[in-house]
Amino acid sequence: MDKELFDDLVKSMEQMNEIVAGEREPSRIFEVEKDPTHVISALQA
């Protein structure tokens, strides 16, 4: 793996650990609906 890509991966993992520990806020949050049937229907069209 390219050293620059590996360094980016390590930085990302460190940020993830800070978020999990409550030391950092996530940059974005995704919410998934409990019943995504309308999404499945749209994908099948």
Secondary structure by P-SEA (a helix, b strand, c coil): ccaaaaaaaaaaaaaaaaaaaccccccbbbbbbccaaaaaaaaac
